[in-house]
């Protein structure tokens, strides 16, 4: 089942805060968006707010359709 689309909205940040997020994200090998999501989830968890975790996006190619192998067909 595909995950629901993410909600997009504009976010205005102080340039110094953005730079700090950029450094933190790079250190964790994440995008700035993913870093903000992690930080928000951590902050909400500290406040006792439970947020369900979305399944990660599927990566790579879809599995190939199964086709009969040569020699395995009955004649």
mmJSON file of the N, C-alpha and C atoms, coordinates in Angstrom:
{"data_MODEL":{"atom_site":{
"group_PDB":["ATOM","ATOM","ATOM","ATOM","ATOM","ATOM","ATOM","ATOM","ATOM","ATOM","ATOM","ATOM","ATOM","ATOM","ATOM","ATOM","ATOM","ATOM","ATOM","ATOM","ATOM","ATOM","ATOM","ATOM","ATOM","ATOM","ATOM","ATOM","ATOM","ATOM","ATOM","ATOM","ATOM","ATOM","ATOM","ATOM","ATOM","ATOM","ATOM","ATOM","ATOM","ATOM","ATOM","ATOM","ATOM","ATOM","ATOM","ATOM","ATOM","ATOM","ATOM","ATOM","ATOM","ATOM","ATOM","ATOM","ATOM","ATOM","ATOM","ATOM","ATOM","ATOM","ATOM","ATOM","ATOM","ATOM","ATOM","ATOM","ATOM","ATOM","ATOM","ATOM","ATOM","ATOM","ATOM","ATOM","ATOM","ATOM","ATOM","ATOM","ATOM","ATOM","ATOM","ATOM","ATOM","ATOM","ATOM","ATOM","ATOM","ATOM","ATOM","ATOM","ATOM","ATOM","ATOM","ATOM","ATOM","ATOM","ATOM","ATOM","ATOM","ATOM","ATOM","ATOM","ATOM","ATOM","ATOM","ATOM","ATOM","ATOM","ATOM","ATOM","ATOM","ATOM","ATOM","ATOM","ATOM","ATOM","ATOM","ATOM","ATOM","ATOM","ATOM","ATOM","ATOM","ATOM","ATOM","ATOM","ATOM","ATOM","ATOM","ATOM","ATOM","ATOM","ATOM","ATOM","ATOM","ATOM","ATOM","ATOM","ATOM","ATOM","ATOM","ATOM","ATOM","ATOM","ATOM","ATOM","ATOM","ATOM","ATOM","ATOM","ATOM","ATOM","ATOM","ATOM","ATOM","ATOM","ATOM","ATOM","ATOM","ATOM","ATOM","ATOM","ATOM","ATOM","ATOM","ATOM","ATOM","ATOM","ATOM","ATOM","ATOM","ATOM","ATOM","ATOM","ATOM","ATOM","ATOM","ATOM","ATOM","ATOM","ATOM","ATOM","ATOM","ATOM","ATOM","ATOM","ATOM","ATOM","ATOM","ATOM","ATOM","ATOM","ATOM","ATOM","ATOM","ATOM","ATOM","ATOM","ATOM","ATOM","ATOM","ATOM","ATOM","ATOM","ATOM","ATOM","ATOM","ATOM","ATOM","ATOM","ATOM","ATOM","ATOM","ATOM","ATOM","ATOM","ATOM","ATOM","ATOM","ATOM","ATOM","ATOM","ATOM"],
"id":[1,2,3,4,5,6,7,8,9,10,11,12,13,14,15,16,17,18,19,20,21,22,23,24,25,26,27,28,29,30,31,32,33,34,35,36,37,38,39,40,41,42,43,44,45,46,47,48,49,50,51,52,53,54,55,56,57,58,59,60,61,62,63,64,65,66,67,68,69,70,71,72,73,74,75,76,77,78,79,80,81,82,83,84,85,86,87,88,89,90,91,92,93,94,95,96,97,98,99,100,101,102,103,104,105,106,107,108,109,110,111,112,113,114,115,116,117,118,119,120,121,122,123,124,125,126,127,128,129,130,131,132,133,134,135,136,137,138,139,140,141,142,143,144,145,146,147,148,149,150,151,152,153,154,155,156,157,158,159,160,161,162,163,164,165,166,167,168,169,170,171,172,173,174,175,176,177,178,179,180,181,182,183,184,185,186,187,188,189,190,191,192,193,194,195,196,197,198,199,200,201,202,203,204,205,206,207,208,209,210,211,212,213,214,215,216,217,218,219,220,221,222,223,224,225],
"type_symbol":["N","C","C","N","C","C","N","C","C","N","C","C","N","C","C","N","C","C","N","C","C","N","C","C","N","C","C","N","C","C","N","C","C","N","C","C","N","C","C","N","C","C","N","C","C","N","C","C","N","C","C","N","C","C","N","C","C","N","C","C","N","C","C","N","C","C","N","C","C","N","C","C","N","C","C","N","C","C","N","C","C","N","C","C","N","C","C","N","C","C","N","C","C","N","C","C","N","C","C","N","C","C","N","C","C","N","C","C","N","C","C","N","C","C","N","C","C","N","C","C","N","C","C","N","C","C","N","C","C","N","C","C","N","C","C","N","C","C","N","C","C","N","C","C","N","C","C","N","C","C","N","C","C","N","C","C","N","C","C","N","C","C","N","C","C","N","C","C","N","C","C","N","C","C","N","C","C","N","C","C","N","C","C","N","C","C","N","C","C","N","C","C","N","C","C","N","C","C","N","C","C","N","C","C","N","C","C","N","C","C","N","C","C","N","C","C","N","C","C","N","C","C","N","C","C"],
"label_atom_id":["N","CA","C","N","CA","C","N","CA","C","N","CA","C","N","CA","C","N","CA","C","N","CA","C","N","CA","C","N","CA","C","N","CA","C","N","CA","C","N","CA","C","N","CA","C","N","CA","C","N","CA","C","N","CA","C","N","CA","C","N","CA","C","N","CA","C","N","CA","C","N","CA","C","N","CA","C","N","CA","C","N","CA","C","N","CA","C","N","CA","C","N","CA","C","N","CA","C","N","CA","C","N","CA","C","N","CA","C","N","CA","C","N","CA","C","N","CA","C","N","CA","C","N","CA","C","N","CA","C","N","CA","C","N","CA","C","N","CA","C","N","CA","C","N","CA","C","N","CA","C","N","CA","C","N","CA","C","N","CA","C","N","CA","C","N","CA","C","N","CA","C","N","CA","C","N","CA","C","N","CA","C","N","CA","C","N","CA","C","N","CA","C","N","CA","C","N","CA","C","N","CA","C","N","CA","C","N","CA","C","N","CA","C","N","CA","C","N","CA","C","N","CA","C","N","CA","C","N","CA","C","N","CA","C","N","CA","C","N","CA","C","N","CA","C","N","CA","C","N","CA","C","N","CA","C","N","CA","C","N","CA","C"],
"label_alt_id":[null,null,null,null,null,null,null,null,null,null,null,null,null,null,null,null,null,null,null,null,null,null,null,null,null,null,null,null,null,null,null,null,null,null,null,null,null,null,null,null,null,null,null,null,null,null,null,null,null,null,null,null,null,null,null,null,null,null,null,null,null,null,null,null,null,null,null,null,null,null,null,null,null,null,null,null,null,null,null,null,null,null,null,null,null,null,null,null,null,null,null,null,null,null,null,null,null,null,null,null,null,null,null,null,null,null,null,null,null,null,null,null,null,null,null,null,null,null,null,null,null,null,null,null,null,null,null,null,null,null,null,null,null,null,null,null,null,null,null,null,null,null,null,null,null,null,null,null,null,null,null,null,null,null,null,null,null,null,null,null,null,null,null,null,null,null,null,null,null,null,null,null,null,null,null,null,null,null,null,null,null,null,null,null,null,null,null,null,null,null,null,null,null,null,null,null,null,null,null,null,null,null,null,null,null,null,null,null,null,null,null,null,null,null,null,null,null,null,null,null,null,null,null,null,null],
"label_comp_id":["UNK","UNK","UNK","UNK","UNK","UNK","UNK","UNK","UNK","UNK","UNK","UNK","UNK","UNK","UNK","UNK","UNK","UNK","UNK","UNK","UNK","UNK","UNK","UNK","UNK","UNK","UNK","UNK","UNK","UNK","UNK","UNK","UNK","UNK","UNK","UNK","UNK","UNK","UNK","UNK","UNK","UNK","UNK","UNK","UNK","UNK","UNK","UNK","UNK","UNK","UNK","UNK","UNK","UNK","UNK","UNK","UNK","UNK","UNK","UNK","UNK","UNK","UNK","UNK","UNK","UNK","UNK","UNK","UNK","UNK","UNK","UNK","UNK","UNK","UNK","UNK","UNK","UNK","UNK","UNK","UNK","UNK","UNK","UNK","UNK","UNK","UNK","UNK","UNK","UNK","UNK","UNK","UNK","UNK","UNK","UNK","UNK","UNK","UNK","UNK","UNK","UNK","UNK","UNK","UNK","UNK","UNK","UNK","UNK","UNK","UNK","UNK","UNK","UNK","UNK","UNK","UNK","UNK","UNK","UNK","UNK","UNK","UNK","UNK","UNK","UNK","UNK","UNK","UNK","UNK","UNK","UNK","UNK","UNK","UNK","UNK","UNK","UNK","UNK","UNK","UNK","UNK","UNK","UNK","UNK","UNK","UNK","UNK","UNK","UNK","UNK","UNK","UNK","UNK","UNK","UNK","UNK","UNK","UNK","UNK","UNK","UNK","UNK","UNK","UNK","UNK","UNK","UNK","UNK","UNK","UNK","UNK","UNK","UNK","UNK","UNK","UNK","UNK","UNK","UNK","UNK","UNK","UNK","UNK","UNK","UNK","UNK","UNK","UNK","UNK","UNK","UNK","UNK","UNK","UNK","UNK","UNK","UNK","UNK","UNK","UNK","UNK","UNK","UNK","UNK","UNK","UNK","UNK","UNK","UNK","UNK","UNK","UNK","UNK","UNK","UNK","UNK","UNK","UNK","UNK","UNK","UNK","UNK","UNK","UNK"],
"label_asym_id":["A","A","A","A","A","A","A","A","A","A","A","A","A","A","A","A","A","A","A","A","A","A","A","A","A","A","A","A","A","A","A","A","A","A","A","A","A","A","A","A","A","A","A","A","A","A","A","A","A","A","A","A","A","A","A","A","A","A","A","A","A","A","A","A","A","A","A","A","A","A","A","A","A","A","A","A","A","A","A","A","A","A","A","A","A","A","A","A","A","A","A","A","A","A","A","A","A","A","A","A","A","A","A","A","A","A","A","A","A","A","A","A","A","A","A","A","A","A","A","A","A","A","A","A","A","A","A","A","A","A","A","A","A","A","A","A","A","A","A","A","A","A","A","A","A","A","A","A","A","A","A","A","A","A","A","A","A","A","A","A","A","A","A","A","A","A","A","A","A","A","A","A","A","A","A","A","A","A","A","A","A","A","A","A","A","A","A","A","A","A","A","A","A","A","A","A","A","A","A","A","A","A","A","A","A","A","A","A","A","A","A","A","A","A","A","A","A","A","A","A","A","A","A","A","A"],
"label_entity_id":["1","1","1","1","1","1","1","1","1","1","1","1","1","1","1","1","1","1","1","1","1","1","1","1","1","1","1","1","1","1","1","1","1","1","1","1","1","1","1","1","1","1","1","1","1","1","1","1","1","1","1","1","1","1","1","1","1","1","1","1","1","1","1","1","1","1","1","1","1","1","1","1","1","1","1","1","1","1","1","1","1","1","1","1","1","1","1","1","1","1","1","1","1","1","1","1","1","1","1","1","1","1","1","1","1","1","1","1","1","1","1","1","1","1","1","1","1","1","1","1","1","1","1","1","1","1","1","1","1","1","1","1","1","1","1","1","1","1","1","1","1","1","1","1","1","1","1","1","1","1","1","1","1","1","1","1","1","1","1","1","1","1","1","1","1","1","1","1","1","1","1","1","1","1","1","1","1","1","1","1","1","1","1","1","1","1","1","1","1","1","1","1","1","1","1","1","1","1","1","1","1","1","1","1","1","1","1","1","1","1","1","1","1","1","1","1","1","1","1","1","1","1","1","1","1"],
"label_seq_id":[1,1,1,2,2,2,3,3,3,4,4,4,5,5,5,6,6,6,7,7,7,8,8,8,9,9,9,10,10,10,11,11,11,12,12,12,13,13,13,14,14,14,15,15,15,16,16,16,17,17,17,18,18,18,19,19,19,20,20,20,21,21,21,22,22,22,23,23,23,24,24,24,25,25,25,26,26,26,27,27,27,28,28,28,29,29,29,30,30,30,31,31,31,32,32,32,33,33,33,34,34,34,35,35,35,36,36,36,37,37,37,38,38,38,39,39,39,40,40,40,41,41,41,42,42,42,43,43,43,44,44,44,45,45,45,46,46,46,47,47,47,48,48,48,49,49,49,50,50,50,51,51,51,52,52,52,53,53,53,54,54,54,55,55,55,56,56,56,57,57,57,58,58,58,59,59,59,60,60,60,61,61,61,62,62,62,63,63,63,64,64,64,65,65,65,66,66,66,67,67,67,68,68,68,69,69,69,70,70,70,71,71,71,72,72,72,73,73,73,74,74,74,75,75,75],
"pdbx_PDB_ins_code":[null,null,null,null,null,null,null,null,null,null,null,null,null,null,null,null,null,null,null,null,null,null,null,null,null,null,null,null,null,null,null,null,null,null,null,null,null,null,null,null,null,null,null,null,null,null,null,null,null,null,null,null,null,null,null,null,null,null,null,null,null,null,null,null,null,null,null,null,null,null,null,null,null,null,null,null,null,null,null,null,null,null,null,null,null,null,null,null,null,null,null,null,null,null,null,null,null,null,null,null,null,null,null,null,null,null,null,null,null,null,null,null,null,null,null,null,null,null,null,null,null,null,null,null,null,null,null,null,null,null,null,null,null,null,null,null,null,null,null,null,null,null,null,null,null,null,null,null,null,null,null,null,null,null,null,null,null,null,null,null,null,null,null,null,null,null,null,null,null,null,null,null,null,null,null,null,null,null,null,null,null,null,null,null,null,null,null,null,null,null,null,null,null,null,null,null,null,null,null,null,null,null,null,null,null,null,null,null,null,null,null,null,null,null,null,null,null,null,null,null,null,null,null,null,null],
"Cartn_x":[0.85,0.0,0.892,0.696,1.549,1.283,2.342,2.177,1.452,0.726,0.013,1.01,0.565,1.433,1.804,3.008,3.442,2.827,2.576,2.007,3.136,3.028,4.038,3.517,4.406,4.046,5.313,5.2,6.386,6.798,8.082,8.609,9.689,9.502,10.496,11.391,12.701,13.672,14.694,15.173,16.315,17.496,18.285,19.408,20.39,20.615,21.53,20.943,19.639,18.977,19.038,18.816,18.895,20.299,21.313,22.7,22.991,22.477,22.688,21.983,20.773,20.049,20.8,21.356,22.116,23.322,24.039,25.205,24.779,23.715,23.244,22.778,22.059,21.569,22.733,23.719,24.885,25.621,25.723,26.392,25.668,24.359,23.547,23.202,23.789,23.523,22.032,21.394,19.968,19.779,18.616,18.226,17.808,17.74,17.283,15.848,15.019,13.635,13.569,14.346,14.344,14.858,15.856,16.391,15.325,14.584,13.51,12.453,12.099,11.12,11.609,12.872,13.436,13.395,13.83,13.854,12.446,11.481,10.101,9.548,9.815,9.349,9.973,11.279,11.95,11.351,11.104,10.53,9.124,8.322,6.971,7.01,7.927,8.051,8.406,9.288,9.65,8.446,7.488,6.27,5.174,5.465,4.488,3.483,3.749,2.85,3.305,2.403,2.745,2.371,3.332,3.114,3.396,2.413,2.673,3.766,4.604,5.693,5.165,5.387,4.98,5.947,5.457,6.385,7.349,8.599,9.559,9.165,9.555,9.212,9.913,9.255,9.877,10.907,12.067,13.147,13.471,14.066,14.497,13.405,13.723,12.792,11.755,10.553,9.56,9.992,9.564,9.95,9.429,10.211,9.819,8.645,7.804,6.674,7.226,6.647,7.164,6.758,7.731,7.495,8.014,7.424,7.896,9.347,10.119,11.515,11.559,12.586,12.755,12.975,12.32,12.486,11.54,10.861,9.949,8.507,8.305,6.954,6.562,5.331,4.851,4.362,4.692,4.248,3.319],
"Cartn_y":[-1.178,0.0,1.235,2.17,3.351,4.23,4.899,5.783,7.048,7.687,8.901,9.996,10.892,11.988,12.848,13.373,14.247,15.625,16.277,17.616,18.619,19.472,20.496,21.852,22.631,23.991,24.833,26.134,26.995,27.207,27.258,27.452,28.522,29.595,30.662,30.437,30.417,30.175,31.291,31.549,32.437,31.81,32.592,32.031,31.23,31.651,30.912,29.556,29.515,28.25,27.315,27.865,27.058,26.492,27.308,26.844,25.727,25.87,24.832,23.537,23.647,22.466,21.799,22.604,22.08,21.28,21.81,21.103,19.809,19.88,18.687,17.622,18.038,17.09,16.437,17.218,16.668,15.672,15.974,15.071,13.749,13.756,12.537,11.929,12.482,12.022,12.049,13.167,13.36,14.654,14.772,16.058,16.968,18.253,19.181,18.833,18.502,18.134,16.928,15.887,14.686,15.017,15.89,16.288,17.01,17.904,18.624,17.638,16.653,15.642,14.876,14.471,13.731,14.598,15.844,16.734,16.999,17.176,17.388,16.154,14.967,13.734,13.58,13.884,13.791,14.782,16.008,17.025,16.626,16.11,15.677,14.49,13.565,12.401,12.851,13.84,14.354,14.961,15.468,16.046,15.006,13.765,12.703,12.581,13.241,13.163,12.012,11.058,9.905,10.199,9.992,10.178,8.843,8.277,7.002,7.169,6.155,6.185,5.697,6.487,6.098,5.059,4.137,3.17,3.899,3.448,4.118,3.92,4.854,4.685,3.473,2.82,1.675,2.19,1.572,1.997,0.887,1.251,0.269,-0.086,-1.035,-1.476,-2.425,-2.392,-3.378,-4.764,-5.806,-7.158,-7.467,-8.241,-8.622,-9.589,-9.515,-10.446,-11.844,-12.813,-14.179,-14.742,-15.318,-15.954,-17.371,-18.286,-19.677,-19.769,-20.597,-20.844,-21.836,-21.758,-22.732,-24.107,-25.103,-26.461,-26.821,-25.836,-26.153,-26.228,-26.017,-26.053,-27.489,-27.826,-29.169,-29.187,-30.26,-30.374,-31.532],
"Cartn_z":[0.0,0.0,0.0,-0.929,-0.947,0.266,0.709,1.86,1.417,2.331,1.96,1.581,0.72,0.29,1.494,1.448,2.536,2.354,3.448,3.443,3.257,2.268,2.011,2.486,3.08,3.463,3.543,3.262,3.333,4.789,5.011,6.36,6.297,7.025,7.064,8.269,8.017,9.078,9.131,10.322,10.498,9.748,9.026,8.271,9.13,10.361,11.24,11.628,11.854,12.166,10.96,9.783,8.559,8.382,8.622,8.494,9.496,10.721,11.737,11.333,10.796,10.316,9.171,8.289,7.154,7.637,8.628,9.184,9.876,10.668,11.379,10.393,9.365,8.36,7.625,7.251,6.545,7.435,8.716,9.65,9.806,9.605,9.727,8.366,7.302,5.93,5.605,5.97,5.695,4.92,4.313,3.738,4.891,4.628,5.671,6.064,5.087,5.379,6.313,6.005,6.852,8.251,8.345,9.651,10.467,9.827,10.527,11.016,10.187,10.61,11.833,11.83,12.968,14.221,14.093,15.258,15.792,14.902,15.348,16.055,15.509,16.16,17.547,17.659,18.963,19.954,19.506,20.394,20.84,19.924,20.29,21.244,21.028,21.919,23.335,23.453,24.788,25.493,24.728,25.306,25.506,25.143,25.323,24.196,23.082,21.935,21.05,20.816,19.986,18.539,17.656,16.223,15.549,14.847,14.173,13.125,13.013,12.047,10.709,9.674,8.325,7.788,6.965,6.373,5.444,5.384,4.506,3.045,2.179,0.768,0.183,-0.765,-1.416,-2.402,-2.383,-3.266,-4.247,-5.356,-6.335,-7.321,-8.141,-9.173,-8.588,-9.159,-8.714,-9.171,-8.481,-8.888,-10.287,-11.03,-12.384,-12.319,-13.319,-13.396,-13.61,-12.928,-13.065,-14.418,-15.098,-16.387,-16.305,-17.052,-17.001,-17.455,-16.776,-17.13,-18.281,-19.123,-20.207,-19.604,-20.142,-19.657,-18.534,-17.931,-16.842,-17.323,-18.632,-19.174,-19.477,-19.196,-19.517,-20.951,-21.681,-23.073,-23.26],
"occupancy":[1.0,1.0,1.0,1.0,1.0,1.0,1.0,1.0,1.0,1.0,1.0,1.0,1.0,1.0,1.0,1.0,1.0,1.0,1.0,1.0,1.0,1.0,1.0,1.0,1.0,1.0,1.0,1.0,1.0,1.0,1.0,1.0,1.0,1.0,1.0,1.0,1.0,1.0,1.0,1.0,1.0,1.0,1.0,1.0,1.0,1.0,1.0,1.0,1.0,1.0,1.0,1.0,1.0,1.0,1.0,1.0,1.0,1.0,1.0,1.0,1.0,1.0,1.0,1.0,1.0,1.0,1.0,1.0,1.0,1.0,1.0,1.0,1.0,1.0,1.0,1.0,1.0,1.0,1.0,1.0,1.0,1.0,1.0,1.0,1.0,1.0,1.0,1.0,1.0,1.0,1.0,1.0,1.0,1.0,1.0,1.0,1.0,1.0,1.0,1.0,1.0,1.0,1.0,1.0,1.0,1.0,1.0,1.0,1.0,1.0,1.0,1.0,1.0,1.0,1.0,1.0,1.0,1.0,1.0,1.0,1.0,1.0,1.0,1.0,1.0,1.0,1.0,1.0,1.0,1.0,1.0,1.0,1.0,1.0,1.0,1.0,1.0,1.0,1.0,1.0,1.0,1.0,1.0,1.0,1.0,1.0,1.0,1.0,1.0,1.0,1.0,1.0,1.0,1.0,1.0,1.0,1.0,1.0,1.0,1.0,1.0,1.0,1.0,1.0,1.0,1.0,1.0,1.0,1.0,1.0,1.0,1.0,1.0,1.0,1.0,1.0,1.0,1.0,1.0,1.0,1.0,1.0,1.0,1.0,1.0,1.0,1.0,1.0,1.0,1.0,1.0,1.0,1.0,1.0,1.0,1.0,1.0,1.0,1.0,1.0,1.0,1.0,1.0,1.0,1.0,1.0,1.0,1.0,1.0,1.0,1.0,1.0,1.0,1.0,1.0,1.0,1.0,1.0,1.0,1.0,1.0,1.0,1.0,1.0,1.0],
"B_iso_or_equiv":[0.0,0.0,0.0,0.0,0.0,0.0,0.0,0.0,0.0,0.0,0.0,0.0,0.0,0.0,0.0,0.0,0.0,0.0,0.0,0.0,0.0,0.0,0.0,0.0,0.0,0.0,0.0,0.0,0.0,0.0,0.0,0.0,0.0,0.0,0.0,0.0,0.0,0.0,0.0,0.0,0.0,0.0,0.0,0.0,0.0,0.0,0.0,0.0,0.0,0.0,0.0,0.0,0.0,0.0,0.0,0.0,0.0,0.0,0.0,0.0,0.0,0.0,0.0,0.0,0.0,0.0,0.0,0.0,0.0,0.0,0.0,0.0,0.0,0.0,0.0,0.0,0.0,0.0,0.0,0.0,0.0,0.0,0.0,0.0,0.0,0.0,0.0,0.0,0.0,0.0,0.0,0.0,0.0,0.0,0.0,0.0,0.0,0.0,0.0,0.0,0.0,0.0,0.0,0.0,0.0,0.0,0.0,0.0,0.0,0.0,0.0,0.0,0.0,0.0,0.0,0.0,0.0,0.0,0.0,0.0,0.0,0.0,0.0,0.0,0.0,0.0,0.0,0.0,0.0,0.0,0.0,0.0,0.0,0.0,0.0,0.0,0.0,0.0,0.0,0.0,0.0,0.0,0.0,0.0,0.0,0.0,0.0,0.0,0.0,0.0,0.0,0.0,0.0,0.0,0.0,0.0,0.0,0.0,0.0,0.0,0.0,0.0,0.0,0.0,0.0,0.0,0.0,0.0,0.0,0.0,0.0,0.0,0.0,0.0,0.0,0.0,0.0,0.0,0.0,0.0,0.0,0.0,0.0,0.0,0.0,0.0,0.0,0.0,0.0,0.0,0.0,0.0,0.0,0.0,0.0,0.0,0.0,0.0,0.0,0.0,0.0,0.0,0.0,0.0,0.0,0.0,0.0,0.0,0.0,0.0,0.0,0.0,0.0,0.0,0.0,0.0,0.0,0.0,0.0,0.0,0.0,0.0,0.0,0.0,0.0],
"pdbx_formal_charge":[null,null,null,null,null,null,null,null,null,null,null,null,null,null,null,null,null,null,null,null,null,null,null,null,null,null,null,null,null,null,null,null,null,null,null,null,null,null,null,null,null,null,null,null,null,null,null,null,null,null,null,null,null,null,null,null,null,null,null,null,null,null,null,null,null,null,null,null,null,null,null,null,null,null,null,null,null,null,null,null,null,null,null,null,null,null,null,null,null,null,null,null,null,null,null,null,null,null,null,null,null,null,null,null,null,null,null,null,null,null,null,null,null,null,null,null,null,null,null,null,null,null,null,null,null,null,null,null,null,null,null,null,null,null,null,null,null,null,null,null,null,null,null,null,null,null,null,null,null,null,null,null,null,null,null,null,null,null,null,null,null,null,null,null,null,null,null,null,null,null,null,null,null,null,null,null,null,null,null,null,null,null,null,null,null,null,null,null,null,null,null,null,null,null,null,null,null,null,null,null,null,null,null,null,null,null,null,null,null,null,null,null,null,null,null,null,null,null,null,null,null,null,null,null,null],
"auth_seq_id":[1,1,1,2,2,2,3,3,3,4,4,4,5,5,5,6,6,6,7,7,7,8,8,8,9,9,9,10,10,10,11,11,11,12,12,12,13,13,13,14,14,14,15,15,15,16,16,16,17,17,17,18,18,18,19,19,19,20,20,20,21,21,21,22,22,22,23,23,23,24,24,24,25,25,25,26,26,26,27,27,27,28,28,28,29,29,29,30,30,30,31,31,31,32,32,32,33,33,33,34,34,34,35,35,35,36,36,36,37,37,37,38,38,38,39,39,39,40,40,40,41,41,41,42,42,42,43,43,43,44,44,44,45,45,45,46,46,46,47,47,47,48,48,48,49,49,49,50,50,50,51,51,51,52,52,52,53,53,53,54,54,54,55,55,55,56,56,56,57,57,57,58,58,58,59,59,59,60,60,60,61,61,61,62,62,62,63,63,63,64,64,64,65,65,65,66,66,66,67,67,67,68,68,68,69,69,69,70,70,70,71,71,71,72,72,72,73,73,73,74,74,74,75,75,75],
"auth_comp_id":["UNK","UNK","UNK","UNK","UNK","UNK","UNK","UNK","UNK","UNK","UNK","UNK","UNK","UNK","UNK","UNK","UNK","UNK","UNK","UNK","UNK","UNK","UNK","UNK","UNK","UNK","UNK","UNK","UNK","UNK","UNK","UNK","UNK","UNK","UNK","UNK","UNK","UNK","UNK","UNK","UNK","UNK","UNK","UNK","UNK","UNK","UNK","UNK","UNK","UNK","UNK","UNK","UNK","UNK","UNK","UNK","UNK","UNK","UNK","UNK","UNK","UNK","UNK","UNK","UNK","UNK","UNK","UNK","UNK","UNK","UNK","UNK","UNK","UNK","UNK","UNK","UNK","UNK","UNK","UNK","UNK","UNK","UNK","UNK","UNK","UNK","UNK","UNK","UNK","UNK","UNK","UNK","UNK","UNK","UNK","UNK","UNK","UNK","UNK","UNK","UNK","UNK","UNK","UNK","UNK","UNK","UNK","UNK","UNK","UNK","UNK","UNK","UNK","UNK","UNK","UNK","UNK","UNK","UNK","UNK","UNK","UNK","UNK","UNK","UNK","UNK","UNK","UNK","UNK","UNK","UNK","UNK","UNK","UNK","UNK","UNK","UNK","UNK","UNK","UNK","UNK","UNK","UNK","UNK","UNK","UNK","UNK","UNK","UNK","UNK","UNK","UNK","UNK","UNK","UNK","UNK","UNK","UNK","UNK","UNK","UNK","UNK","UNK","UNK","UNK","UNK","UNK","UNK","UNK","UNK","UNK","UNK","UNK","UNK","UNK","UNK","UNK","UNK","UNK","UNK","UNK","UNK","UNK","UNK","UNK","UNK","UNK","UNK","UNK","UNK","UNK","UNK","UNK","UNK","UNK","UNK","UNK","UNK","UNK","UNK","UNK","UNK","UNK","UNK","UNK","UNK","UNK","UNK","UNK","UNK","UNK","UNK","UNK","UNK","UNK","UNK","UNK","UNK","UNK","UNK","UNK","UNK","UNK","UNK","UNK"],
"auth_asym_id":["A","A","A","A","A","A","A","A","A","A","A","A","A","A","A","A","A","A","A","A","A","A","A","A","A","A","A","A","A","A","A","A","A","A","A","A","A","A","A","A","A","A","A","A","A","A","A","A","A","A","A","A","A","A","A","A","A","A","A","A","A","A","A","A","A","A","A","A","A","A","A","A","A","A","A","A","A","A","A","A","A","A","A","A","A","A","A","A","A","A","A","A","A","A","A","A","A","A","A","A","A","A","A","A","A","A","A","A","A","A","A","A","A","A","A","A","A","A","A","A","A","A","A","A","A","A","A","A","A","A","A","A","A","A","A","A","A","A","A","A","A","A","A","A","A","A","A","A","A","A","A","A","A","A","A","A","A","A","A","A","A","A","A","A","A","A","A","A","A","A","A","A","A","A","A","A","A","A","A","A","A","A","A","A","A","A","A","A","A","A","A","A","A","A","A","A","A","A","A","A","A","A","A","A","A","A","A","A","A","A","A","A","A","A","A","A","A","A","A","A","A","A","A","A","A"],
"auth_atom_id":["N","CA","C","N","CA","C","N","CA","C","N","CA","C","N","CA","C","N","CA","C","N","CA","C","N","CA","C","N","CA","C","N","CA","C","N","CA","C","N","CA","C","N","CA","C","N","CA","C","N","CA","C","N","CA","C","N","CA","C","N","CA","C","N","CA","C","N","CA","C","N","CA","C","N","CA","C","N","CA","C","N","CA","C","N","CA","C","N","CA","C","N","CA","C","N","CA","C","N","CA","C","N","CA","C","N","CA","C","N","CA","C","N","CA","C","N","CA","C","N","CA","C","N","CA","C","N","CA","C","N","CA","C","N","CA","C","N","CA","C","N","CA","C","N","CA","C","N","CA","C","N","CA","C","N","CA","C","N","CA","C","N","CA","C","N","CA","C","N","CA","C","N","CA","C","N","CA","C","N","CA","C","N","CA","C","N","CA","C","N","CA","C","N","CA","C","N","CA","C","N","CA","C","N","CA","C","N","CA","C","N","CA","C","N","CA","C","N","CA","C","N","CA","C","N","CA","C","N","CA","C","N","CA","C","N","CA","C","N","CA","C","N","CA","C","N","CA","C","N","CA","C","N","CA","C","N","CA","C","N","CA","C"],
"pdbx_PDB_model_num":[1,1,1,1,1,1,1,1,1,1,1,1,1,1,1,1,1,1,1,1,1,1,1,1,1,1,1,1,1,1,1,1,1,1,1,1,1,1,1,1,1,1,1,1,1,1,1,1,1,1,1,1,1,1,1,1,1,1,1,1,1,1,1,1,1,1,1,1,1,1,1,1,1,1,1,1,1,1,1,1,1,1,1,1,1,1,1,1,1,1,1,1,1,1,1,1,1,1,1,1,1,1,1,1,1,1,1,1,1,1,1,1,1,1,1,1,1,1,1,1,1,1,1,1,1,1,1,1,1,1,1,1,1,1,1,1,1,1,1,1,1,1,1,1,1,1,1,1,1,1,1,1,1,1,1,1,1,1,1,1,1,1,1,1,1,1,1,1,1,1,1,1,1,1,1,1,1,1,1,1,1,1,1,1,1,1,1,1,1,1,1,1,1,1,1,1,1,1,1,1,1,1,1,1,1,1,1,1,1,1,1,1,1,1,1,1,1,1,1,1,1,1,1,1,1]
}}}
